[in-house]
Amino acid sequence: MLTDLLNSIYGRIAQLGKAIQGLKTSLDGLNQNIDQKISNLDEKLKEFSEEIEVTKGKHIDVLKDIGETTKLELMKIQEGLGLDALATLVKNLEEFSKLSGEVLNQDTVNLLLSEAISSVKSMKQISQNKV
């Protein structure tokens, strides 16, 4: 009976060993599967990063091209509408206004009037002397 009991225990230990071995095989397969999935994910992330770098550069170049083209077109429109000439005219008028303001200040006007009156008086005296 003791032999039967020991044989039974030994049989159960052997079954437990087989179950553990099966579990180990399953875990090894699972680990291998996980490693494969991680490797695949790593490769996909590298490809995605490379694609982002390529795409990013292209988008920036396209936006620069759009900006340059738009700038050139706006300059053509500005020239076509005569906005440059208008801006120059406004600038010239502002300068003229400034110069006029300087020339027509009170002291200058008084001096010009004084010279004009003096000239008129001189001409009047000359004309009276000749008559």
QUICORBEL-V432810 format. One record per residue. N is the residue number from 1. PHI is phi in whole degrees, -180 to 180 (none if undefined). PSI is psi in degrees with one decimal (* if undefined). Layout:
{{N	PHI	PSI} {N	PHI	PSI}}
This chain:
{{1	none	-41.7} {2	-62	-37.1} {3	-65	-43.0} {4	-63	-41.0} {5	-65	-44.4} {6	-64	-40.1} {7	-64	-38.9} {8	-65	-45.3} {9	-63	-43.9} {10	-62	-41.4} {11	-63	-43.0} {12	-67	-39.4} {13	-63	-40.4} {14	-65	-41.1} {15	-65	-41.7} {16	-63	-41.0} {17	-61	-43.0} {18	-64	-40.4} {19	-65	-41.8} {20	-64	-41.0} {21	-63	-40.7} {22	-64	-41.9} {23	-63	-42.5} {24	-61	-42.2} {25	-63	-42.8} {26	-64	-43.0} {27	-65	-39.7} {28	-62	-42.8} {29	-63	-42.6} {30	-63	-44.9} {31	-62	-40.7} {32	-65	-42.7} {33	-62	-44.2} {34	-63	-44.4} {35	-59	-42.4} {36	-63	-43.8} {37	-64	-40.3} {38	-65	-42.0} {39	-62	-44.0} {40	-62	-43.9} {41	-63	-41.4} {42	-62	-43.5} {43	-63	-43.3} {44	-64	-39.8} {45	-65	-39.0} {46	-63	-45.1} {47	-62	-42.3} {48	-64	-42.4} {49	-63	-42.5} {50	-64	-41.8} {51	-65	-38.3} {52	-63	-44.3} {53	-61	-45.6} {54	-64	-47.0} {55	-65	-41.1} {56	-59	-46.7} {57	-61	-41.2} {58	-65	-42.0} {59	-64	-41.5} {60	-64	-43.3} {61	-62	-42.0} {62	-63	-43.2} {63	-65	-37.9} {64	-64	-44.5} {65	-60	-43.5} {66	-61	-43.6} {67	-63	-45.2} {68	-64	-44.6} {69	-62	-43.9} {70	-62	-41.9} {71	-61	-45.3} {72	-63	-42.5} {73	-65	-39.8} {74	-65	-37.1} {75	-65	-39.1} {76	-64	-43.7} {77	-63	-42.8} {78	-61	-43.4} {79	-67	-41.1} {80	-63	-35.6} {81	-84	-7.8} {82	76	24.1} {83	-67	-32.9} {84	-65	-45.2} {85	-63	-39.2} {86	-65	-42.0} {87	-63	-40.5} {88	-64	-43.0} {89	-60	-45.4} {90	-62	-41.2} {91	-64	-45.2} {92	-63	-40.3} {93	-65	-37.7} {94	-64	-41.5} {95	-65	-41.7} {96	-61	-43.2} {97	-62	-41.0} {98	-65	-46.0} {99	-64	-41.0} {100	-61	-42.0} {101	-62	-37.2} {102	-71	-41.8} {103	-69	-37.5} {104	-95	25.5} {105	-73	165.5} {106	-61	-41.1} {107	-64	-42.8} {108	-66	-43.0} {109	-62	-44.3} {110	-61	-42.9} {111	-64	-44.6} {112	-63	-43.5} {113	-64	-40.5} {114	-62	-43.9} {115	-66	-39.1} {116	-65	-44.0} {117	-64	-41.7} {118	-63	-41.2} {119	-66	-41.9} {120	-63	-42.8} {121	-64	-41.9} {122	-63	-43.1} {123	-66	-36.0} {124	-67	-42.8} {125	-66	-41.8} {126	-63	-44.0} {127	-67	-34.0} {128	-72	-33.6} {129	-69	-32.6} {130	-80	-23.2} {131	-83	*}}
